[in-house]
Amino acid sequence: MPQLDILIILPQIFWLIICFTFFYFLLTYYFLPFFLKTIKARINFIKANQMLEVQITFAVTKKKLALFKNLNKTLNKIHLILFAKLFHLRFNFLKKPMKQSYFLLNKKILNASANSIFFCNPILLNSLEFYPLFLNKKKL
């Protein structure tokens, strides 16, 4: 076989080793440091972004807590003002002009409207059940 002749194969092996070492040194000394620099730069960029994200989330949560505290204080002040001035009206009748069921109904409506004003919750108003008197429905 002419491919395995010692006169033909030795120069091929020689040039293979020479070309391999040339490309190996070219890649390791010129291109590999360039690739490592870009990888390190990307890693540092990601770390800097993560630290910035943590700082921003901390600042946002701090502002959020301060806003909630301020909002709770303001809502408590509004709640006290509304209860003290608007919803503490008491009527004393000498005679009872209406049935007791109407007073209970008025009390429920007043409580529901007060709760809807204080808590902005329309579900409370929808939870009340109103029936005409002729149906004789009683709440359980």
trRosetta pair geometry for C-beta under 8 A, 3 or more apart (Angstrom, degrees):
i j d omega theta_ij theta_ji phi_ij phi_ji
1 4 5.0 49 90 22 111 103
1 5 7.5 -152 101 -38 60 76
2 5 5.5 -22 -160 -16 47 122
2 8 6.7 63 162 -3 75 159
3 8 6.9 -112 -150 98 28 139
3 9 7.4 71 157 -71 56 101
4 9 6.3 7 -147 -45 37 138
5 8 4.6 66 72 14 99 106
5 9 6.6 164 75 -10 47 93
6 9 6.2 -57 -126 42 30 103
6 10 6.1 34 175 -27 65 110
7 10 7.0 -47 -140 24 18 109
8 11 7.3 -70 -169 36 30 99
8 12 6.9 21 149 -13 65 117
9 12 5.6 -64 -153 41 39 114
9 13 6.1 38 155 -21 74 106
10 13 5.9 -53 -144 36 31 109
10 14 6.3 36 155 -22 64 107
11 14 5.4 -52 -146 36 35 117
11 15 6.3 28 159 -13 68 106
12 15 6.1 -58 -146 42 28 104
12 16 6.2 35 152 -24 63 107
13 16 5.5 -53 -147 34 31 117
13 17 6.5 30 156 -18 64 104
14 17 6.1 -59 -154 35 27 107
14 18 6.4 23 152 -16 64 110
15 18 5.5 -52 -141 39 36 113
15 19 6.0 33 160 -16 68 107
16 19 6.1 -59 -144 41 25 105
16 20 6.1 26 158 -20 63 112
17 20 5.8 -55 -142 38 27 112
17 21 6.3 22 162 -14 64 108
18 21 6.3 -60 -148 39 25 104
18 22 6.3 26 155 -20 62 110
19 22 5.6 -55 -146 36 31 114
19 23 6.3 24 159 -11 66 107
20 23 6.1 -60 -147 42 27 103
20 24 6.0 31 154 -24 64 111
21 24 5.4 -52 -140 36 32 117
21 25 6.3 27 162 -13 66 106
22 25 6.3 -60 -149 40 25 103
22 26 6.2 25 154 -19 62 112
23 26 5.5 -55 -142 40 32 115
23 27 6.1 28 160 -16 67 108
24 27 6.1 -61 -149 39 24 105
24 28 6.1 9 161 -8 64 114
25 28 6.0 -58 -132 45 29 102
25 29 5.7 1 177 4 67 119
26 29 6.9 -68 -130 47 15 91
26 30 5.8 -31 -175 27 56 121
26 31 7.2 39 139 -3 70 105
27 30 7.2 -71 -115 53 12 82
27 31 5.0 -43 -144 46 54 118
27 32 6.1 72 151 -35 67 97
28 31 7.9 2 -30 52 12 78
28 32 5.1 -3 -139 5 38 140
29 32 7.3 34 -22 36 13 104
29 33 7.4 -1 -175 -6 31 113
30 33 7.3 -80 -169 34 14 99
30 34 7.1 4 152 -11 54 115
31 34 5.6 -61 -154 38 39 115
31 35 6.3 36 154 -18 72 106
32 35 5.7 -55 -145 38 33 110
32 36 6.2 32 156 -19 67 107
33 36 5.5 -55 -142 39 34 112
33 37 6.3 39 157 -24 66 102
34 37 5.9 -51 -150 31 29 112
34 38 6.8 24 154 -14 62 104
35 38 5.9 -57 -152 37 33 108
35 39 6.4 31 152 -18 67 107
36 39 5.6 -54 -145 38 34 111
36 40 6.2 33 156 -17 67 106
37 40 5.9 -55 -145 39 29 108
37 41 6.2 31 155 -21 64 107
38 41 5.6 -52 -144 36 32 113
38 42 6.4 34 155 -20 64 104
39 42 5.8 -53 -151 35 31 111
39 43 6.5 31 151 -19 64 105
40 43 5.6 -54 -146 37 34 112
40 44 6.2 32 155 -16 67 106
41 44 5.8 -54 -146 40 30 109
41 45 6.2 35 153 -22 64 107
42 45 5.6 -54 -146 36 31 114
42 46 6.4 31 155 -19 65 105
43 46 5.8 -54 -149 36 30 111
43 47 6.4 30 152 -17 64 106
44 47 5.7 -53 -146 38 33 111
44 48 6.3 34 155 -19 66 105
45 48 5.8 -54 -147 36 29 110
45 49 6.4 28 154 -17 63 107
46 49 5.7 -56 -148 38 31 111
46 50 6.4 32 153 -21 65 105
47 50 5.7 -54 -147 35 32 111
47 51 6.4 29 155 -16 65 105
48 51 5.9 -54 -148 37 31 109
48 52 6.3 32 153 -18 64 108
49 52 5.6 -55 -145 39 32 112
49 53 6.2 37 153 -23 65 105
50 53 5.5 -51 -147 34 32 114
50 54 6.5 33 153 -19 64 102
51 54 5.7 -50 -149 34 34 111
51 55 6.5 33 153 -17 64 105
52 55 5.7 -54 -148 37 33 111
52 56 6.2 31 155 -18 66 107
53 56 5.8 -56 -145 38 30 109
53 57 6.2 26 158 -16 66 107
54 57 6.0 -56 -144 39 28 107
54 58 6.3 30 156 -20 63 108
55 58 5.8 -56 -148 36 29 112
55 59 6.4 26 155 -17 64 107
56 59 5.8 -56 -148 38 31 109
56 60 6.2 30 155 -19 66 108
57 60 5.6 -54 -142 39 32 111
57 61 6.2 30 159 -17 66 106
58 61 6.1 -55 -144 38 28 106
58 62 6.3 30 154 -21 62 108
59 62 5.7 -54 -148 35 30 114
59 63 6.4 27 155 -15 64 106
60 63 5.8 -56 -148 40 31 108
60 64 6.1 35 152 -24 65 108
61 64 5.3 -51 -143 36 33 117
61 65 6.4 35 157 -20 65 102
62 65 6.0 -53 -150 34 29 108
62 66 6.6 26 152 -15 62 106
63 66 5.6 -55 -147 39 34 111
63 67 6.2 36 153 -21 67 106
64 67 5.7 -54 -147 36 30 112
64 68 6.4 30 154 -18 64 105
65 68 5.7 -52 -146 36 32 111
65 69 6.4 34 154 -19 64 103
66 69 5.8 -52 -149 35 32 112
66 70 6.3 30 154 -16 64 108
67 70 5.7 -57 -147 40 31 110
67 71 6.0 32 154 -20 66 109
68 71 5.5 -54 -142 39 30 113
68 72 6.2 32 157 -20 65 104
69 72 5.9 -54 -148 35 29 110
69 73 6.5 29 154 -18 63 105
70 73 5.8 -53 -149 35 31 111
70 74 6.3 28 154 -16 65 108
71 74 5.8 -56 -146 39 31 109
71 75 6.1 28 157 -17 66 108
72 75 5.8 -55 -141 40 30 109
72 76 6.2 33 157 -21 64 105
73 76 5.8 -56 -150 35 29 112
73 77 6.6 29 152 -18 63 104
74 77 5.7 -53 -152 34 33 111
74 78 6.4 31 152 -16 66 105
75 78 5.6 -52 -145 39 35 111
75 79 6.1 41 153 -25 66 106
75 118 8.0 95 -176 -169 99 76
76 79 5.4 -51 -144 35 31 116
76 80 6.4 30 157 -17 64 104
77 80 5.9 -55 -149 37 30 108
77 81 6.3 28 154 -18 65 107
78 81 5.7 -56 -146 37 31 110
78 82 6.2 26 158 -16 66 108
78 118 7.9 161 112 -127 102 71
79 82 6.1 -58 -146 38 26 106
79 83 6.3 17 160 -11 63 111
79 118 5.7 60 -111 -135 94 113
80 83 6.0 -59 -142 42 28 105
80 84 5.9 21 163 -15 66 114
81 84 6.1 -61 -140 41 24 105
81 85 5.9 -9 172 7 63 119
82 85 6.6 -71 -132 50 20 90
82 86 5.1 -34 -167 30 63 123
82 87 6.5 35 146 -2 79 109
82 114 7.6 153 138 -146 122 88
82 117 6.7 -171 -168 121 157 131
82 118 7.0 -163 74 -82 150 91
83 86 7.2 -54 -90 51 12 80
83 87 5.4 -50 -129 53 50 111
83 88 6.4 65 166 -38 64 103
83 114 7.9 70 -93 -159 79 126
84 88 6.5 -18 -144 6 26 134
85 88 7.8 78 22 29 6 99
86 89 7.7 -51 165 -19 35 103
87 110 7.0 140 -144 175 101 107
87 114 5.4 60 -109 -104 154 130
93 96 6.1 118 93 -95 130 39
93 97 6.1 -113 -163 -7 156 93
96 100 7.8 -9 -178 -67 143 71
98 102 4.4 -68 152 63 130 141
98 103 6.6 149 90 -44 112 83
99 102 5.2 102 64 2 78 99
99 103 7.6 -141 103 -1 48 86
100 103 5.6 -54 -157 35 43 113
100 104 6.5 42 148 -19 71 103
101 104 5.6 -52 -150 36 36 112
101 105 6.3 37 151 -20 66 105
102 105 5.5 -51 -145 38 34 113
102 106 6.2 36 154 -19 66 104
103 106 5.7 -53 -145 38 31 110
103 107 6.2 34 153 -21 64 106
104 107 5.6 -54 -148 36 31 113
104 108 6.4 31 153 -19 65 104
105 108 5.7 -52 -148 35 32 110
105 109 6.4 30 154 -17 65 106
106 109 5.7 -54 -145 38 32 110
106 110 6.2 34 155 -20 65 107
107 110 5.7 -54 -146 37 30 112
107 111 6.3 29 155 -17 65 106
108 111 5.8 -55 -146 39 30 109
108 112 6.1 28 156 -18 65 108
108 128 6.2 133 149 -125 118 124
109 112 5.8 -55 -143 39 29 110
109 113 6.2 25 158 -15 65 108
109 128 7.4 81 -90 -146 61 168
110 113 6.0 -56 -143 40 27 106
110 114 6.2 28 156 -19 63 108
111 114 5.7 -56 -145 37 29 111
111 115 6.2 26 157 -16 65 107
112 115 5.8 -56 -146 39 30 108
112 116 6.2 27 155 -18 65 107
112 124 5.4 178 -149 139 80 101
112 125 5.4 115 163 -97 118 61
112 127 7.8 -163 -123 60 120 91
112 128 5.5 -38 -83 -43 160 133
113 116 5.6 -53 -143 38 32 110
113 117 6.3 33 155 -20 65 104
113 125 7.4 58 -82 -93 55 107
114 117 5.8 -55 -149 36 30 108
114 118 6.2 20 157 -12 66 110
115 118 5.9 -58 -139 42 31 105
115 119 5.7 -17 177 23 68 114
115 121 6.5 -46 142 54 92 114
115 124 4.8 -112 104 159 125 170
116 119 6.9 -71 -123 58 20 79
116 120 7.0 50 -180 -119 56 18
116 121 5.7 -120 -117 62 59 63
116 122 6.4 61 -138 -92 115 42
116 124 5.4 -151 -68 66 84 118
116 125 5.3 20 -72 -41 144 108
117 120 7.7 9 -167 -68 17 53
119 124 7.4 88 68 -15 122 140
121 124 4.9 71 105 -7 107 106
121 125 8.0 160 108 -3 67 81
122 125 5.5 -49 -161 36 56 111
122 126 6.3 52 145 -17 76 106
123 126 5.6 -60 -148 43 36 110
123 127 6.3 45 151 -34 68 103
124 127 5.7 -50 -149 23 31 115
124 128 7.7 38 153 -26 58 92
125 128 6.4 -45 -166 15 39 110
129 137 8.0 -91 137 120 121 135
129 139 6.7 145 64 -95 123 109
131 135 5.0 -97 171 61 114 131
131 137 4.2 -39 131 45 177 125
132 135 5.2 98 68 -6 83 101
133 136 7.5 36 170 -67 47 52
